[in-house]
Amino acid sequence: MPELLSIGEAMVELSQAEGALWRLGFAGDTLNTAWYARALLPSDWTVAYLTRLGADPFSPRLLRFLEDNGLATHHITQDPTRSVGLYAIELHEGERSFAYWRGQSAARGLAGDTAALERAFAAADAGYLSGITLAILPPEGRAALAGRMAALRARGGLTAFDPNIRPTLWASADEMRTALMACPTAIVLPSFDDEAALFGDASPDATVARWRAAGADEVVVKNGGGPVTVWAKGLNGDEPLTIAVARMRPFDSTGAGDAFNGGYLAARLTGHAPDAAARAAHDVSLQVIARPGALMPMADVAPLPVSDGQR
């Protein structure tokens, strides 16, 4: 079975319920993306999650949660001295703010077991990670992960990256810029507002041009629910294509970009062209923002349209 490997930090999520009560769940950017890829890929695909969990009471519950929802956990390792991270979400008019407790997260060591990392990438046909994945790792962990992604790309595997810029996780803006731009993946899935703030991009086309110059084969720029800009080799005369998409006011915007990424990867892995994949991915994100929380039930996610490659 072909395998998509998503790499990053899964966390305990606290979201507001009624009154003073809080609801406990699990989420995290690369987990959210794996979730929607699993919901949309055919059953002959394995979607595996690579992280590191702790010895705390929540880590085994998180592991069971992944397994119960069809995500493969055979690449997950355990740190006996650390715990799983935690974050809380507050909403105001559909927009979210976060508070984090992740300094002792076991996921910070996910690239430290080089043998486990090698086994995971040897089994992968596609790999996905984010800027948050890189941010929580020490420099040697980033280098190890970048090397495995480069090797996967070199042997023809699909490799994808969302810069998912979170300045508070980095020591400096310069370190963040350098590490993000050095991530060697074929597909890049940035968000324009973040890219403009960090790199000074004047337009989504400028974001495309920068990532293209860095070696990407395909760039899809999300724009807060507005038009999506897509560039891929051979598409639209090799020029960026702007795709108008439907907009709606979010009930809860948590996980929208991650859901887009999961939809895009599932579409590309099942034969959709980049522009069709972007449209399908946006439809997935619209479903997610109409509901509370980052993870809607997999069974409720509308299937992707049939691609030319599936006919």
C-alpha positions in Angstrom: 0.0 0.0 0.0 1.3 3.5 -0.8 2.0 5.6 2.3 1.6 9.3 3.0 3.8 10.3 6.0 2.8 13.5 7.9 5.5 14.7 10.4 5.0 17.0 13.3 3.5 17.7 16.7 0.1 16.4 17.9 -1.2 18.1 21.0 -4.0 18.1 23.6 -6.5 20.7 22.5 -8.8 22.5 25.0 -11.7 24.4 23.4 -14.4 26.4 25.2 -17.6 24.6 25.9 -20.6 25.9 27.9 -19.9 28.3 30.8 -16.7 27.6 32.6 -16.3 24.1 31.0 -13.6 23.2 28.5 -13.7 20.4 25.9 -10.7 18.1 25.5 -9.6 17.0 22.1 -6.5 16.4 20.0 -5.1 18.4 17.1 -2.0 20.0 15.6 -1.3 21.4 12.2 0.3 18.3 10.6 -2.2 16.0 12.4 -5.1 18.1 11.0 -3.7 17.8 7.5 -3.2 14.0 7.9 -6.8 13.8 9.2 -8.3 15.3 6.0 -5.9 13.4 3.7 -7.1 10.2 5.4 -10.7 11.2 5.0 -10.3 11.8 1.3 -7.7 9.2 0.1 -8.9 5.8 -1.0 -8.5 2.9 1.3 -5.5 1.5 -0.5 -3.5 4.4 0.9 -1.9 4.4 4.3 -1.8 7.8 6.1 0.9 7.5 8.8 1.8 10.1 11.5 5.3 10.6 12.7 5.7 12.2 16.1 7.0 11.5 19.6 4.8 11.1 22.6 5.5 11.2 26.3 4.8 9.1 29.4 2.0 11.3 30.7 -1.6 10.1 30.9 -2.7 11.9 27.7 -0.1 10.4 25.4 -1.7 6.9 25.3 -5.1 8.5 24.8 -3.8 10.4 21.9 -2.2 7.3 20.4 -5.6 5.5 20.6 -7.3 8.5 19.1 -5.1 8.3 16.0 -5.5 4.5 15.7 -9.3 4.6 16.2 -9.5 7.1 13.3 -7.5 5.1 10.8 -4.2 6.9 11.1 -1.2 4.6 11.2 1.0 5.0 14.3 3.8 2.6 13.6 6.3 5.5 13.3 5.5 7.1 16.6 8.1 6.8 19.4 8.0 7.6 23.1 10.1 9.8 25.4 9.9 8.6 29.0 10.9 11.9 30.4 8.6 14.3 28.5 4.9 14.9 27.9 2.6 15.7 25.1 2.0 19.4 24.5 -1.2 21.3 25.2 -3.0 24.3 23.8 -6.2 26.2 24.4 -8.4 28.0 21.9 -10.6 31.0 22.4 -12.9 32.2 19.7 -14.2 35.7 18.9 -16.5 36.1 15.9 -15.2 32.9 14.3 -11.5 33.9 14.6 -9.3 32.0 17.0 -6.5 32.9 19.5 -4.3 30.3 21.2 -2.4 29.8 24.4 0.3 27.1 24.4 2.0 24.8 27.0 4.6 23.0 24.8 8.0 23.6 26.3 8.3 20.0 27.5 6.7 18.5 24.4 8.2 15.0 23.5 7.7 15.9 19.8 10.7 18.2 20.1 12.8 15.0 19.8 10.9 13.4 16.9 14.0 13.6 14.6 16.4 12.4 17.3 16.0 8.7 16.6 17.8 8.5 13.3 17.0 4.8 12.8 13.3 5.3 13.3 13.4 8.3 11.0 15.2 6.3 8.3 12.6 3.5 8.6 9.7 5.9 8.3 11.0 7.6 5.2 12.0 4.3 3.6 8.3 3.3 3.8 6.9 6.6 2.5 5.7 7.4 -1.0 4.8 11.0 0.0 5.9 13.2 2.9 4.4 16.3 4.5 5.7 18.7 7.2 5.3 22.3 8.3 7.2 25.2 9.6 5.9 24.4 13.0 7.6 21.0 12.7 10.9 22.7 11.9 10.4 25.3 14.7 10.1 22.9 17.5 13.3 20.9 16.5 16.9 21.7 17.3 19.1 22.6 14.3 20.4 19.0 14.0 16.8 17.7 13.9 15.9 20.1 11.2 18.9 19.0 9.2 18.1 15.4 9.6 14.5 15.9 8.5 15.5 18.1 5.5 17.9 15.4 4.4 15.2 12.7 4.5 12.7 14.9 2.6 15.4 15.7 -0.1 16.1 12.0 -0.5 12.3 11.2 -0.8 12.0 13.9 -3.4 15.0 12.6 -5.3 13.6 9.2 -5.6 10.3 10.5 -7.0 8.1 10.7 -3.9 5.7 13.6 -3.4 7.0 16.1 -0.9 5.0 19.0 0.5 5.5 21.8 3.0 3.4 24.5 4.6 5.7 27.2 6.1 2.9 27.9 8.7 4.8 30.8 10.1 4.7 31.2 13.9 7.3 33.8 15.0 6.9 33.0 18.8 8.4 29.5 18.2 11.7 30.9 16.7 14.7 32.5 18.2 14.7 35.3 15.6 13.1 36.3 12.3 16.4 35.6 10.5 16.6 32.1 11.8 13.0 31.5 10.8 13.5 32.8 7.2 16.6 30.8 6.7 15.1 27.5 8.0 11.9 27.9 6.1 13.4 28.7 2.8 15.8 25.8 3.1 13.1 23.1 3.3 13.6 21.0 0.2 10.1 20.0 -0.9 8.5 20.0 -4.4 5.1 21.4 -3.2 4.9 24.5 -1.0 1.5 25.6 0.5 2.1 29.1 2.0 -0.5 31.6 3.4 -0.1 35.0 1.9 -0.7 37.1 5.0 2.1 35.3 6.9 4.5 35.4 4.0 3.9 39.1 3.5 4.6 39.8 7.1 7.8 37.8 7.3 9.2 38.3 3.8 7.6 41.6 2.7 5.9 40.0 -0.3 3.7 42.6 -2.2 1.4 40.0 -3.8 0.8 36.3 -4.0 2.7 36.3 -7.3 5.7 37.6 -5.3 5.3 34.7 -2.9 5.2 32.3 -5.8 8.3 33.8 -7.4 10.3 33.5 -4.1 9.5 29.9 -3.5 9.9 29.0 -7.2 13.4 30.6 -7.0 14.1 28.4 -4.0 13.5 25.2 -6.0 9.8 24.4 -5.6 8.0 22.7 -8.5 4.6 23.8 -7.3 3.4 26.6 -5.2 -0.2 27.1 -3.9 -0.8 30.4 -2.1 -3.8 30.5 0.3 -5.2 33.9 0.9 -7.6 33.9 3.9 -10.5 32.5 1.9 -9.8 34.8 -1.0 -8.5 33.9 -4.5 -6.0 31.0 -4.5 -2.8 31.5 -6.6 -1.4 28.4 -8.2 1.9 27.9 -10.0 3.2 24.6 -11.3 5.6 23.7 -14.0 3.7 23.5 -17.3 0.4 25.0 -15.9 -1.0 28.2 -17.5 2.0 28.8 -19.7 4.3 28.6 -16.7 2.7 31.7 -15.2 0.8 31.9 -11.8 -2.9 31.2 -12.1 -5.4 33.1 -9.9 -8.4 31.0 -9.0 -11.6 32.7 -7.7 -13.2 30.7 -4.9 -16.4 31.0 -2.9 -16.2 32.8 0.4 -18.2 32.4 3.6 -18.0 33.8 7.1 -16.5 31.2 9.3 -18.2 29.7 12.3 -14.8 28.6 13.5 -11.7 29.1 11.3 -9.5 26.7 13.3 -7.8 24.2 11.0 -9.0 25.8 7.7 -5.5 26.0 6.2 -4.6 22.5 7.4 -7.8 21.1 5.9 -6.9 22.8 2.6 -3.5 21.1 2.6 -5.0 17.7 3.3 -7.5 18.1 0.5 -4.8 19.3 -1.8 -2.4 16.4 -1.1 -5.2 13.9 -1.4 -6.3 15.4 -4.8 -2.8 15.5 -6.2 -2.1 11.9 -5.1 -5.3 10.8 -6.8 -4.5 12.4 -10.2 -6.0 15.9 -10.0 -4.1 18.7 -11.8 -2.8 21.5 -9.5 -5.6 23.9 -10.4 -8.4 21.3 -9.9 -6.7 20.2 -6.7 -6.7 23.8 -5.3 -10.5 24.1 -6.0 -11.2 20.8 -4.3 -9.0 21.8 -1.4 -10.8 25.0 -0.9 -14.1 23.2 -0.8 -12.7 21.0 2.0 -11.8 24.1 4.0 -15.3 25.6 3.5 -16.7 22.4 5.1 -14.4 22.8 8.1 -15.0 26.4 8.9 -18.7 25.8 9.1 -18.2 23.6 12.2 -16.5 24.0 15.6 -13.0 22.7 16.0 -10.2 21.7 13.7 -11.3 18.1 13.0 -14.8 17.4 11.6 -15.8 13.7 11.5 -14.1 11.9 8.7 -17.4 10.4 7.5 -18.9 13.8 7.1 -16.2 15.1 4.7 -17.5 15.3 1.2 -15.5 13.2 -1.2 -13.2 14.7 -3.8 -14.5 14.9 -7.4 -13.4 12.2 -9.7 -10.1 13.2 -11.4 -9.1 12.6 -15.0 -6.5 10.2 -13.6 -9.3 8.1 -12.0 -11.6 7.9 -15.0 
